[in-house]
Amino acid sequence: MHPARFFSLIMLSCLVSGCSKTPASTSGDLRFPAELTTFSTYEGNPLFAGTGQDTWDHQIRERGYILREEDGYHLWYTGYNTARGSQMSLGYATSTDGIVWTRYGDRPIFDRTWTEDMMVVKHDGTYYMFAEGEGDIAHMLTSTDKVTWTEHGSLKVFQTTGEPLSPGPYGTPTVYIKDGIWHLFYERNDEGIWLATSSDLEEWHNVQDTPVLKKGPEPYDMYGVALNQVLKHGDFYYAYYHGTPTEDWSEWNMNVAVSEDLITWEKYPGNPIVEENKSSGILVHDGTRYRLYTLHDRVDLHFSSGAD
């Protein structure tokens, strides 16, 4: 039996029986603590989904994003209604407990440009949103109130040679700020995850012209990968990404990788940490423990099974 499949079976057993240790934590690998790798699924799922009615957000798309602040939880999501057209628009919802959500009005908060697969980071009082536009081209928006957004156009990404990125999509943008430098992780047709950096948000330059995280050869992400979130825990950085084991992309899962420098990544041997098309996940700390929210066409909650 392939090692990755063995660890997947152990993870599935943990989700069913409620065990609190992963194979890596049991073996003493402190880079993969249980609170970051082992989750139990909340019985009240889904927390949030498309209305299923003739509204602009009849359905929702991955990836939504959730931030927890002093006043509660904030969710941005992409809504669409194929009966009305192909436009992907931005919605917003709030929650006091991260479980019961209230939509903000009955219209999108932003629909001037195609906006999907977004993430949000707050920096110096401003919210920066990095999202896919039409054709899976990454673009940036900003806001000071979480509701009113200003479009800043497509990201300008350059290769290490100084030449512009070759034509084609570059999507699922994920940003992490380290020592004043913005780090942009992006995928191209889900073939791999590249990294570019910027000091001014005007130009982004690849740190290398090959992926820092590749699809495969593990079976669970053999046919595609896209990064959802990077966070620091202790001395290490963690990348939460989704992958697919199917050539037609009909199944997706959640995975994690670890790094010391944001460039060299090692995949967790117990991947995937969540399956069954619950992907596009992000971690949110609720003050007591981590929560993993998966946001693949609906919002599901998974509580960390490890002590924090």
N, C-alpha and C positions, 0 to 999 in steps of 0.2 A: 504494500500500500504506500502511495506517495506520502511523504511527511506532511505536506500541506493539508492533504485530505484527512490524515490522522488527527491533526490539530483541529481541523474544522469539525470533526465528529465530537471531539472533546468539548469544543465551544458550544455545540448544539446541546450536548448533554447538560452543560452548565446552565444554559438558558432554561431548560426544562426543569431541572432538579434544584436550581438555585444555588449551585456551588459558587464559592466566592474567590477561587484561585484559578488562574490560567496556567497552562503548561509552563510558560516562561517564568512566571512569578514563583511557581513551585520549584523550578530548577535554580532559582536564585538570581535570575537576570534582572537586576534592579532598573534597567532601562525600560522595562515594560511592566510597571506596577499594575496591580489588579484594578485600581480605580480608573485607569486609563484604557483598559482592554476588556473588562468583563462587565456586561450589562444585563439587567433583567427588564423585560418589556412590560410597560404599564398596561394594566388590563383595560383601562378606559379608552384606549386608542380607537380611532384616530381623534386627535385633538382639534384638528382644523382641516378643511378640505374645500374644494370648489362647491358652490351652492347647488349644482345640479339643476338649476333653474335658468330662465332666460335673463341672466344678468351678465355683465361684462366679465365676471369671474366665474362663469359656469364651471370651468375647470382651472386647476392651478398647475404650474410647471415647477420642476426642480430648477435651480436651487434657491429656496428662500433663505432668509438669514434672521437669526434671533440674537439680540443683545439684552442683557440684564443690567438695569441701572437702579438708582435708589428708589425710583417711583414704580418699578416693576419691570415687566418684560415687553420687548418691542419686536414685532415680526414684520418683515417686509417680504412680499411674495409676488409672484408673477401670475396674473390672471388672463384668461382668454376665453373666447366664445366663438367656435368655428362657424356658427350660424350667422355671426355678424362680420366675419372676416378673419384674417390671420394675425392681426395685431397682438403683440404681447405687451401688456401694460403693468404698471407697478401699483400694488395694493399695500395696505398697512393695517395692522391690527395690534391691540394691546391686551395685556393680562396682568393681574396683580400677583398671580401664583404660578404663571407659566403653564397652566393647564386649561383654564377656561378663558377663551379669547373673544374679544369684541372687535368687529370690523370698524374701520374708520369711514363712516359714511357709506354711500351706495355707489360711489364712482371711484375710478382710479385716482391716486394722488399724483401720478405722472403718466402721461400718455403721448407726449409730443414726439418721442422717439421710441423705437423698439427697445424694451428693457426686460431682460430675463437673466436667470442664473447669476444672481447678484450676491455680493457680500458687502458688509459695512464695517468700517473702522472709525472710531472717534479719535481725533487728534487735535489738541489745542482748541477745544470747544467747537470744532467743525466735524460734521459727519461726512466721510468720504465713501461713496458707493462705487464699486467696480462691478461692471455687469457686461453681459453679452448684448450686442446690438444685432440687427438683422445680418444674417450671414455669419454669425458667430464671431463678430469682430468686437474686441473688448473696448469699452468706453468708460468714462468717469463722470460722476455727478457729485455735487456737494449740497449740503443743507446745514442750517443751524438750528432747525426745529424738528427735524425728522420727517416732516410732512411736505414742505415746499422745497423742491429740488431744482438745481441749475445744471444744465447739460454742458459739459466741457469738451465733447467730441471724442473721437477714437484715440486710443493710446498709440503713441509713436514709438515703435519698438525697432531697435537696430541690432544687427549682428555684431560680433566681436570685431569684424573688419570695418565697421562703420557704415556698412551698406544697410539700407532698410530691410526689414524682415521680408522674406520672399512672399509673393502673393498667396492668399489663401486665408482660411480662418485661423484665429487665435483667440480662444475663448476660455470659459470658466476661470476668469481672473480671480486670484486670491492674493491679498497683500498682507505683508508683515513688516513692521517698522523696527529696525534694529540700529541703535547708535545714530539716529537721525537719517539713516538711509532706508528708502522704501524698497522692499523686495517684492517683485511681482512674479507669481507663479502662474503659468498659463499652459493650456494644452492645444495641440493642433490635431484635429480629427481624432482626439482621444488616443493618439499613438504613443504619447509620452507627456511628461511634464517638464517644461523649460523654466528657467529662472533668469529674470532681468532685473536690474537695479536702477534707481534714480535718486537724485538728490533734490530735484526741483519739480517733479511731476510733469515736466514738459517732454523729456526724452527718457526712454528706457533702453538700457544696453545689456544684452545677454552677457552672463558671466561665462558661458560656453555655448557653443552652437549645437550641442547635443543635449538630450534630456538629462535632467538631474535625477529623475525617477522614471524608469521605463516600464512599459507593460510587460507582463510575463517575466521569466519563463514559467512562473507559478501558474497553475491552472485557473485559479480564481480571478486573475486579472490579465489573462493571456490575450484578450481581444480588445482591451481598452482601459484607460485610466484617466481620471480627472480629479484635481485637488480641490477640496472644499474649505479647509481651514488649516492654519499653522498656529500652534501655541507653544509657549515655553512652560515646562514643568520641571522644577529642580534645575539640574544642569543641562538638560537636553531639550531639543525642539522636537515637536511631534507633528506629523502631517497626517491629517485625516482625509482619506481619498476614497473615491468609489471606483470599482473595477467590474469588469464583466467576464464571465467564463464562456460566453456564447458568441459565436461569430456574427449572429444577427442582432446582437445587443438586446436580446429579449429579457435577460436577467442581469440584475446589478446587485452589488453587495458593498459593505463598508469595511474599510481596512485602515491600518495605521502603520506608519514608518517612523523611525527615529534618526536624529542627526545631531552632531555637535556643532556644525558650522552652516547649516541651511543649504549645503551643496551636496554633500555625500550622505545618502540615505540608506538605511537598512530596514527592510520590511519585517514586520512582526511575524515570527514563525507560526503564530496561532491564527493568522488571518484566514478567512474573513471574520470580523468580530460581530457583524450582523448580516443576515442574508434575507431572502424572500423579497427582493426588490425594495427593501428599505435602505435607501442610499441617500446620497447628497447630504450627509450628516455633519453636524457641528456639535462641539461640546460647549456647555454653558455651566458655570459653577453657580449653584443656588445658595451659597453661603454655608452649606453643610457638606455637600458632595457634588460631583459632576453629574450632569444630565447629558445624554446624547439625544439630540433631536434629529430624526431623519426626515427629509423633506422631498421625497420623490412622489409627486402628484398628490400627497397629503402629508400632514404633520403627525408623526408618531413620536412617542417619548419612551426612552429607555434609561433606567436609573443605574448609576454606577453601583456595582456589587461589592466594590472594595472600600475599605476604610480610608478616609482622607486625612 
